[in-house]
């Protein structure tokens, strides 16, 4: 109540007045929420009350002025409770429509099916898919997914919940760090910029590791700076964060933050600080956290784990492109402009303008600004040099870019707030209208759900065209990948090659011709020569299901 009355004389002089006094007396103290320290109901009521009790008609105020004043009143109230506001905003933004978004192929379905099999098998140490051990990624994100599936079942909302929660946590952490270093205003703007960027929104709804990795790598950089600038005890939190990042996606979790921090000390000509970063005790803490799982996997699976996880998914990925079509020098420039939109499109001109005004000087910048710049460029340059290029690899750099953009536009807070809210509204509409059909087209959900309701006892189920792991996730049934027998030998996993990803069960087309109990899945209007041969050998019944696929049963 007291907050509602502050500033009333000034607002009356501007021609705006509250139509009736606040229902809360000055002495009113709302019941406190045990975690946030305020009542969420009171918070929401406060914002609503302050908006609806301004009367533009009664006081003759022009409509544009009223809208601007309404906005400022709402934002002032929201900013009085920043953590609650950001949490509510991001949870709505990252959870809205998730139950409508099918698990897509191939990345999302691999994670979802692996976590599902972990839950069903009871083995929470060794990731497995199609009943085989799977060394694509470390364990931490699988634990998040498996826990979500255990609590909420095997569905889209549960699959997307970990990314949404970690995305919200990343925004809150960005606010906390930027506010601590630069002040409340920069923290607030940085959080809005990050939360409303396209890539952060997409990856906070995706069934992949990146929102988790973002949080832990950002924390490693932030805690290193706080250890350097404030209290060296923070260095231990840097090691803990790096260990969790390594448990999420492997060696880059410590390599990139560590390289950025070393280059920062080198730039500052302060390498003697390496004597104070608790290197021995910090590395021991790192090994205790990250090494516990890695050591267990080496003990249980030996060379098979080392060959596939270290050899294939780290060394091979860095030296041999998994996606040759992405090997363009401008690939990550496109990713930057698309992923950091809408903010990315305004930054080049603003930087050019400040350069013309001779206001860009790294040497006189804040220490934290220097570290963030170095970290952002290290992430981009490292992945530019790596052979395999992927759209999500440079996402961790947005921690730096969000804070630096807030510094660049610190005098434009009113516009950034409005743009952030507008982006949130657009994203939410897209999530419940456009995105569901797009993601369904990249998923085998329809065929999976159809199979789940069919009696396929003694049937051999096989995909003829493009294999859909998501169909296995939704159906819970064994589905083979049909290929010509002479081609299968060259596709089997083994050695240091991308065949390591071919872990789904295979069956030869020749064997299917002689199997009397086959359920064959093809794309609608498939022109495969084998389908003609298959029907000529023995006429199969055709079952059309909604979507992209046809079932052939005999």
C-alpha positions as MATLAB code, in Angstrom:
seq = 'XXXXXXXXXXXXXXXXXXXXXXXXXXXXXXXXXXXXXXXXXXXXXXXXXXXXXXXXXXXXXXXXXXXXXXXXXXXXXXXXXXXXXXXXXXXXXXXXXXXXXXXXXXXXXXXXXXXXXXXXXXXXXXXXXXXXXXXXXXXXXXXXXXXXXXXXXXXXXXXXXXXXXXXXXXXXXXXXXXXXXXXXXXXXXXXXXXXXXXXXXXXXXXXXXXXXXXXXXXXXXXXXXXXXXXXXXXXXXXXXXXXXXXXXXXXXXXXXXXXXXXXXXXXXXXXXXXXXXXXXXXXXXXXXXXXXXXXXXXXXXXXXXXXXXXXXXXXXXXXXXXXXXXXXXXXXXXXXXXXXXXXXXXXXXXXXXXXXXXXXXXXXXXXXXXXXXXXXXXXXXXXXXXXXXXXXXXXXXXXXXXXXXXXXXXXXXXXXXXXXXXXXXXXXXXXXXXXXXXXXXXXXXXXXXXXXXXXXXXXXXXXXXXXXXXXXXXXXXXXXXXXXXXXXXXXXXXXXXXXXXXXXXXXXXXXXXXXXXXXXXXXXXXXXXXXXXXXXXXXXXXXXXXXXXXXXXX';
ca = [
       0.000    0.000    0.000;
       2.749    2.423    0.898;
       4.417    1.908   -2.482;
       1.158    2.899   -4.225;
       1.082    6.284   -2.525;
       4.676    7.284   -3.248;
       4.903    9.810   -6.072;
       1.187   10.768   -6.014;
       1.753   14.541   -5.765;
       4.039   14.462   -8.818;
       1.539   12.396  -10.789;
      -1.276   14.804   -9.914;
       0.795   17.705  -11.223;
       1.215   15.770  -14.493;
      -2.548   15.491  -14.818;
      -2.913   11.885  -13.674;
      -4.513   10.764  -10.463;
      -5.687    7.537   -8.922;
      -9.464    7.404   -9.063;
      -9.701    6.052   -5.519;
      -7.261    5.408   -2.687;
      -5.421    2.130   -2.364;
      -7.337   -0.657   -0.595;
      -4.187   -1.348    1.423;
      -3.516    0.910    4.452;
      -0.007    2.260    4.891;
       0.577   -0.172    7.721;
      -0.501   -3.211    5.695;
       2.111   -5.980    5.452;
       1.199   -8.838    3.082;
       1.966  -12.425    4.038;
       5.456  -13.367    2.888;
       6.172  -16.162    0.468;
       8.692  -18.506    2.075;
      11.120  -18.368   -0.885;
      10.766  -14.912   -2.444;
       9.962  -12.785    0.585;
       6.784  -11.311   -0.944;
       3.298  -12.478   -1.700;
       2.944  -13.318   -5.432;
      -0.807  -12.633   -5.235;
      -0.158   -9.227   -3.726;
       2.470   -8.544   -6.405;
       0.079   -9.294   -9.283;
      -2.799   -7.433   -7.637;
      -0.561   -4.420   -7.114;
       0.332   -4.170  -10.809;
      -3.279   -4.635  -11.926;
      -4.628   -2.131   -9.406;
      -2.199    0.582  -10.401;
      -3.154    0.206  -14.065;
      -6.937    0.011  -13.836;
      -7.332    2.898  -11.384;
      -5.950    5.623  -13.641;
      -8.784    7.483  -15.305;
      -7.736    9.286  -18.530;
     -11.286   10.352  -19.308;
     -11.887   11.975  -15.938;
      -8.692   13.994  -16.058;
      -8.590   14.712  -19.767;
      -5.212   13.154  -20.432;
      -4.267   12.309  -24.020;
      -4.312    8.598  -24.807;
      -0.653    8.197  -25.918;
       0.511    9.889  -22.730;
      -1.703    7.638  -20.650;
      -0.381    4.499  -22.352;
       3.188    5.640  -21.720;
       2.380    6.424  -18.097;
       0.615    3.105  -17.625;
       3.648    1.331  -19.004;
       6.043    3.178  -16.715;
       3.905    2.480  -13.653;
       3.692   -1.209  -14.508;
       7.420   -1.509  -15.189;
       8.303    0.344  -11.997;
       6.210   -2.070   -9.966;
       7.674   -5.061  -11.777;
      11.231   -3.828  -11.282;
      10.604   -3.494   -7.560;
      10.404   -7.311   -7.545;
      12.901   -8.288  -10.288;
      13.443  -11.947   -9.438;
       9.735  -12.728   -9.249;
       9.049  -10.731  -12.411;
      11.800  -12.394  -14.429;
      10.859  -15.838  -13.143;
       7.194  -15.425  -14.089;
       8.068  -13.913  -17.474;
      10.535  -16.642  -18.439;
       8.438  -19.537  -17.165;
       5.449  -18.359  -19.188;
       7.670  -17.721  -22.207;
       9.527  -21.034  -22.070;
       6.656  -23.296  -20.973;
       3.823  -21.912  -23.112;
       2.625  -24.441  -25.683;
       5.230  -27.087  -24.816;
       2.562  -29.786  -24.563;
       1.776  -29.113  -28.251;
       5.356  -29.455  -29.503;
       6.184  -32.973  -30.698;
       9.619  -34.423  -29.982;
      11.530  -33.989  -33.241;
      14.237  -35.983  -34.998;
      17.041  -36.531  -34.705;
      18.655  -34.689  -31.797;
      15.607  -34.314  -29.526;
      14.419  -37.876  -30.027;
      17.855  -39.318  -29.198;
      17.911  -37.498  -25.853;
      14.286  -38.338  -25.055;
      14.568  -42.024  -25.920;
      17.846  -42.395  -24.012;
      16.357  -40.866  -20.872;
      13.223  -42.991  -21.260;
      15.289  -46.177  -21.449;
      17.283  -45.075  -18.402;
      14.056  -44.805  -16.424;
      12.630  -48.097  -17.693;
      15.874  -50.031  -17.176;
      16.688  -48.486  -13.816;
      20.274  -47.858  -14.985;
      21.003  -44.176  -14.271;
      24.768  -44.453  -14.772;
      25.268  -45.720  -18.332;
      23.115  -43.980  -20.994;
      21.535  -46.430  -23.433;
      19.368  -46.269  -26.525;
      17.712  -49.160  -28.432;
      18.963  -51.343  -25.592;
      22.606  -50.502  -26.399;
      25.030  -48.329  -24.418;
      25.257  -44.869  -25.922;
      28.197  -42.504  -25.395;
      27.077  -39.447  -27.337;
      26.923  -37.052  -24.354;
      27.763  -37.136  -20.638;
      25.186  -37.908  -17.993;
      23.932  -34.674  -16.419;
      21.263  -33.697  -18.948;
      20.050  -37.294  -19.126;
      19.563  -37.154  -15.358;
      17.444  -34.013  -15.740;
      15.271  -35.637  -18.402;
      14.985  -38.946  -16.565;
      13.911  -37.169  -13.375;
      11.303  -35.169  -15.280;
       9.956  -38.340  -16.942;
       9.835  -40.101  -13.576;
       7.785  -37.287  -12.054;
       5.513  -36.351  -14.972;
       5.491  -39.269  -17.404;
       6.792  -39.721  -20.945;
       5.282  -36.707  -22.701;
       6.293  -33.493  -24.452;
       5.802  -31.218  -21.460;
       8.039  -33.373  -19.278;
      10.631  -33.647  -22.051;
      10.833  -29.861  -22.430;
      10.618  -28.980  -18.735;
      14.361  -29.227  -17.876;
      15.358  -26.834  -20.663;
      12.666  -24.349  -19.597;
      13.741  -24.419  -15.949;
      17.436  -24.114  -16.781;
      16.656  -21.347  -19.283;
      14.812  -19.401  -16.579;
      17.685  -20.028  -14.162;
      20.138  -18.694  -16.770;
      18.184  -15.451  -17.101;
      18.027  -15.021  -13.327;
      21.739  -15.757  -12.991;
      22.560  -13.218  -15.709;
      20.519  -10.626  -13.821;
      22.235  -11.483  -10.525;
      25.759  -11.272  -11.922;
      25.276   -8.137  -14.058;
      23.499   -6.390  -11.195;
      26.288   -7.262   -8.773;
      28.971   -5.964  -11.123;
      27.310   -3.091  -12.993;
      24.231   -2.174  -10.988;
      20.508   -2.955  -11.016;
      19.733   -1.265  -14.331;
      22.308   -3.191  -16.372;
      21.298   -6.449  -14.711;
      17.658   -5.865  -15.569;
      18.336   -4.951  -19.201;
      20.769   -7.860  -19.676;
      18.184  -10.322  -18.377;
      15.471   -8.964  -20.701;
      17.819   -9.021  -23.697;
      18.881  -12.611  -23.032;
      15.373  -13.886  -22.248;
      13.876  -12.401  -25.407;
      16.613  -13.390  -27.860;
      15.490  -15.933  -30.438;
      18.094  -18.571  -29.632;
      17.527  -18.440  -25.888;
      13.782  -18.852  -26.434;
      14.205  -21.751  -28.852;
      16.790  -23.642  -26.794;
      14.842  -23.120  -23.569;
      12.042  -25.117  -25.177;
      14.228  -27.739  -26.859;
      15.056  -31.268  -25.701;
      18.832  -30.767  -25.904;
      21.695  -29.958  -23.544;
      22.366  -26.338  -24.447;
      20.382  -24.408  -21.835;
      22.025  -26.483  -19.100;
      25.482  -25.978  -20.594;
      24.824  -22.239  -20.916;
      24.100  -21.878  -17.211;
      27.143  -23.807  -16.013;
      29.633  -22.193  -18.429;
      28.248  -18.731  -17.625;
      28.580  -19.475  -13.920;
      32.205  -20.566  -14.418;
      33.047  -17.221  -16.059;
      31.060  -15.183  -13.535;
      32.531  -16.852  -10.469;
      36.045  -16.544  -11.883;
      35.552  -12.807  -12.196;
      34.131  -12.506   -8.686;
      37.092  -14.505   -7.396;
      39.451  -12.172   -9.239;
      37.745   -8.913   -8.251;
      36.123   -9.598   -4.865;
      36.848  -12.767   -2.940;
      39.071  -15.645   -4.022;
      36.711  -18.109   -2.386;
      34.547  -17.701   -5.517;
      37.210  -19.582   -7.465;
      35.932  -22.790   -5.899;
      32.462  -22.122   -7.349;
      34.158  -21.611  -10.712;
      35.615  -25.133  -10.496;
      32.249  -26.585   -9.439;
      30.485  -24.878  -12.361;
      33.109  -26.087  -14.833;
      32.766  -29.640  -13.491;
      28.990  -29.555  -14.017;
      29.526  -28.165  -17.528;
      31.888  -31.071  -18.285;
      29.253  -33.480  -16.962;
      26.786  -31.843  -19.357;
      28.707  -31.752  -22.626;
      32.280  -32.836  -22.161;
      35.716  -31.149  -22.200;
      34.542  -27.830  -23.663;
      32.857  -27.177  -20.308;
      36.268  -26.364  -18.823;
      38.305  -25.716  -21.985;
      36.455  -22.602  -23.176;
      35.943  -20.853  -19.809;
      39.506  -21.795  -18.805;
      40.990  -20.441  -22.033;
      39.001  -17.195  -21.733;
      40.094  -16.682  -18.118;
      43.750  -17.370  -18.977;
      43.683  -14.918  -21.907;
      42.065  -12.335  -19.623;
      44.905  -12.641  -17.101;
      47.399  -12.511  -19.957;
      45.796   -9.330  -21.308;
      45.824   -7.790  -17.822;
      49.494   -8.810  -17.438;
      48.449  -10.461  -14.199;
      49.479  -14.097  -14.670;
      50.737  -14.082  -11.102;
      47.063  -14.399  -10.126;
      47.416  -18.038  -11.211;
      49.203  -18.530   -7.902;
      45.997  -17.598   -6.080;
      43.268  -19.418   -8.016;
      43.460  -22.483   -5.725;
      44.670  -24.516   -8.685;
      45.489  -27.757   -6.859;
      42.534  -27.796   -4.470;
      40.225  -26.494   -7.209;
      41.261  -29.200   -9.661;
      40.816  -31.799   -6.923;
      37.267  -30.521   -6.383;
      36.701  -30.584  -10.150;
      37.915  -34.184  -10.392;
      35.782  -35.312   -7.470;
      32.634  -33.935   -9.136;
      33.248  -34.667  -12.822;
      35.639  -37.564  -12.436;
      33.223  -39.664  -10.382;
      31.025  -40.403  -13.407;
      33.807  -40.471  -16.005;
      35.867  -42.815  -13.865;
      32.894  -45.115  -13.370;
      32.233  -45.222  -17.117;
      35.874  -46.035  -17.864;
      35.747  -48.815  -15.293;
      32.468  -50.261  -16.621;
      32.984  -49.854  -20.369;
      36.719  -49.331  -20.862;
      37.973  -48.685  -24.386;
      34.469  -48.714  -25.869;
      33.589  -45.583  -23.872;
      36.910  -43.865  -24.594;
      36.747  -44.617  -28.321;
      33.194  -43.394  -28.771;
      32.942  -40.494  -26.333;
      36.457  -39.064  -26.584;
      37.372  -40.367  -30.033;
      34.164  -39.986  -32.041;
      32.166  -37.322  -30.250;
      35.066  -35.003  -29.411;
      38.199  -35.620  -31.533;
      36.371  -36.685  -34.700;
      33.796  -33.914  -34.314;
      36.598  -31.361  -34.070;
      38.568  -32.656  -37.050;
      36.005  -34.135  -39.480;
      32.799  -32.288  -40.314;
      29.607  -34.093  -39.409;
      27.598  -31.633  -41.532;
      29.762  -30.650  -44.545;
      27.049  -28.376  -45.942;
      27.528  -26.090  -42.919;
      31.223  -25.534  -43.667;
      30.953  -21.906  -44.701;
      33.090  -19.120  -43.243;
      29.976  -17.014  -42.660;
      27.974  -19.795  -40.937;
      28.313  -18.412  -37.416;
      27.680  -14.863  -38.590;
      24.258  -16.016  -39.765;
      23.781  -17.895  -36.503;
      24.666  -14.751  -34.537;
      22.261  -12.463  -36.377;
      19.440  -15.016  -36.292;
      20.065  -16.320  -32.773;
      20.615  -12.973  -31.037;
      17.723  -11.318  -32.874;
      16.176   -8.834  -32.505;
      19.127   -7.189  -30.742;
      21.822   -8.312  -33.170;
      20.528   -6.159  -36.019;
      20.986   -2.888  -34.133;
      24.412   -3.537  -32.619;
      26.696   -3.068  -35.692;
      25.443    0.469  -36.352;
      25.646    1.382  -32.660;
      29.205    0.082  -32.418;
      30.179    1.966  -35.563;
      28.681    5.153  -34.157;
      30.558    4.786  -30.863;
      33.758    4.034  -32.762;
      33.340    7.212  -34.802;
      32.870    9.083  -31.533;
      36.028    7.373  -30.175;
      34.101    5.848  -27.292;
      35.242    2.268  -27.873;
      38.333    1.655  -25.805;
      38.921   -1.823  -24.435;
      41.884   -0.674  -22.362;
      39.790    1.661  -20.228;
      36.809   -0.694  -19.977;
      35.682   -2.357  -16.760;
      37.571   -5.575  -15.947;
      34.342   -7.554  -16.219;
      33.657   -6.021  -19.637;
      37.098   -7.096  -20.831;
      36.555  -10.660  -19.568;
      33.107  -10.885  -21.184;
      34.449   -9.656  -24.523;
      37.286  -12.169  -24.432;
      34.918  -15.007  -23.471;
      32.453  -14.178  -26.252;
      35.157  -14.084  -28.908;
      36.850  -17.248  -27.583;
      33.576  -19.173  -27.981;
      33.024  -17.896  -31.525;
      36.597  -18.319  -32.724;
      36.954  -21.797  -31.212;
      33.899  -23.160  -32.976;
      34.853  -21.345  -36.162;
      38.043  -23.430  -36.161;
      36.299  -26.710  -35.265;
      35.407  -28.808  -38.318;
      31.843  -29.640  -37.290;
      29.587  -26.596  -37.228;
      26.208  -26.601  -35.552;
      23.688  -23.862  -34.885;
      23.708  -24.185  -31.090;
      27.455  -24.374  -30.467;
      28.002  -20.622  -29.969;
      24.984  -20.168  -27.687;
      27.130  -19.773  -24.504;
      28.523  -16.518  -25.946;
      25.096  -14.904  -25.477;
      25.878  -14.539  -21.766;
      28.563  -12.024  -22.725;
      26.614  -10.441  -25.548;
      23.506   -9.848  -23.434;
      25.418   -7.975  -20.734;
      27.527   -6.028  -23.249;
      24.395   -5.062  -25.188;
      22.803   -3.819  -21.968;
      25.869   -1.620  -21.408;
      25.644   -0.342  -24.981;
      21.952    0.599  -24.639;
      21.775    1.482  -20.961;
      20.036    4.758  -21.798;
      17.396    2.973  -23.871;
      15.804    0.973  -21.043;
      12.244    2.044  -21.891;
      12.592    0.822  -25.490;
      14.322   -2.415  -24.475;
      11.571   -3.240  -21.992;
       8.883   -2.705  -24.604;
      10.788   -4.645  -27.266;
      11.397   -7.523  -24.832;
       7.723   -7.763  -23.932;
       6.721   -7.557  -27.600;
       9.119  -10.397  -28.433;
       7.678  -12.447  -25.590;
       4.148  -11.997  -26.899;
       5.177  -12.887  -30.459;
       7.077  -15.977  -29.311;
       4.155  -17.168  -27.201;
       1.728  -16.817  -30.107;
       4.152  -18.682  -32.385;
       4.563  -21.458  -29.810;
       0.844  -22.242  -29.761;
      -0.022  -21.585  -33.411;
       2.816  -22.048  -35.909;
       5.414  -24.163  -34.100;
       3.236  -27.270  -33.414;
       2.659  -28.058  -37.104;
       6.295  -27.366  -38.029;
       7.617  -29.663  -35.328;
       5.077  -32.365  -36.134;
       6.421  -32.417  -39.690;
       9.872  -33.173  -38.274;
       8.660  -35.896  -35.951;
       7.457  -39.474  -36.090;
       4.856  -38.824  -33.407;
       1.855  -39.720  -35.567;
       3.241  -43.056  -36.662;
       4.471  -43.756  -33.137;
       1.084  -43.141  -31.564;
      -0.596  -45.241  -34.262;
       1.745  -48.143  -33.534;
       1.188  -47.771  -29.793;
      -2.532  -48.555  -30.305;
      -1.962  -51.489  -32.659;
      -1.463  -55.125  -31.785;
       1.939  -55.789  -33.339;
       2.621  -59.073  -31.571;
       4.887  -61.257  -33.725;
       5.201  -58.434  -36.254;
       8.515  -57.133  -37.560;
       8.204  -53.338  -37.730;
      10.574  -51.566  -40.130;
      11.121  -48.072  -41.533;
      11.841  -48.052  -45.241;
      12.576  -44.406  -45.955;
      13.885  -42.007  -43.297;
      14.186  -43.604  -39.874;
      12.370  -41.822  -37.026;
      13.720  -42.352  -33.512;
      10.778  -40.319  -32.206;
       8.436  -43.088  -33.421;
      10.240  -45.482  -31.069;
       9.889  -42.977  -28.220;
       6.137  -42.575  -28.743;
       5.329  -46.204  -29.527;
       7.592  -47.971  -27.074;
       8.192  -50.683  -29.703;
      11.229  -52.018  -31.521;
      11.441  -50.526  -34.999;
      14.089  -51.653  -37.474;
      15.810  -49.606  -40.137;
      15.486  -51.358  -43.504;
      18.468  -51.121  -45.837;
      19.839  -53.240  -48.721;
      22.030  -56.031  -47.419;
      25.121  -54.912  -49.333;
      24.818  -51.415  -47.832;
      24.389  -52.539  -44.220;
      27.984  -53.720  -43.819;
      29.308  -50.208  -44.551;
      26.878  -48.613  -42.087;
      27.614  -50.637  -38.975;
      29.167  -48.712  -36.052;
      32.787  -49.381  -35.213;
      36.064  -47.520  -35.240;
      36.589  -43.782  -35.455;
      33.793  -42.825  -37.864;
      30.341  -41.261  -37.911;
      28.879  -44.768  -38.200;
      29.024  -44.715  -34.395;
      25.659  -42.927  -34.555;
      23.993  -45.850  -36.344;
      22.952  -47.664  -33.174;
      19.350  -48.366  -34.171;
      18.507  -51.999  -35.060;
      18.945  -52.826  -38.756;
      17.229  -55.388  -40.953;
      17.943  -56.200  -44.592;
      15.319  -55.575  -47.252;
      15.955  -59.108  -48.554;
      14.979  -60.578  -45.182;
      11.754  -58.561  -45.121;
      10.713  -60.103  -48.453;
      10.677  -63.561  -46.866;
       9.088  -62.563  -43.566;
       5.305  -63.251  -43.574;
       4.629  -60.945  -40.589;
       5.897  -57.513  -41.534;
       4.632  -54.019  -40.789;
       6.451  -51.680  -43.146;
       6.471  -47.897  -42.658;
       6.992  -45.649  -45.679;
       6.558  -42.030  -46.551;
       3.327  -41.170  -48.325;
       3.765  -41.531  -52.081;
       7.073  -43.362  -51.625;
       8.758  -44.318  -54.912;
      11.191  -46.813  -53.389;
      11.889  -49.719  -55.803;
      11.847  -52.060  -52.831;
       8.215  -51.140  -52.064;
       7.215  -52.307  -55.557;
       9.115  -55.557  -55.101;
       7.635  -55.977  -51.633;
       4.066  -55.693  -52.939;
       4.740  -57.952  -55.904;
       6.096  -60.701  -53.634;
       2.950  -60.721  -51.533;
       0.146  -58.185  -51.638;
       0.203  -56.048  -48.492;
      -2.690  -54.163  -46.955;
      -2.235  -50.417  -47.031;
      -3.212  -48.383  -43.968;
      -3.193  -44.604  -44.312;
      -2.752  -42.671  -41.089;
      -2.942  -38.904  -40.540;
       0.295  -37.203  -41.431;
       3.231  -38.190  -43.577;
       3.318  -41.982  -43.365;
       1.688  -45.119  -44.722;
       1.661  -48.578  -43.121;
       1.951  -51.725  -45.231;
       0.820  -54.812  -43.347;
       0.979  -58.455  -44.322;
];
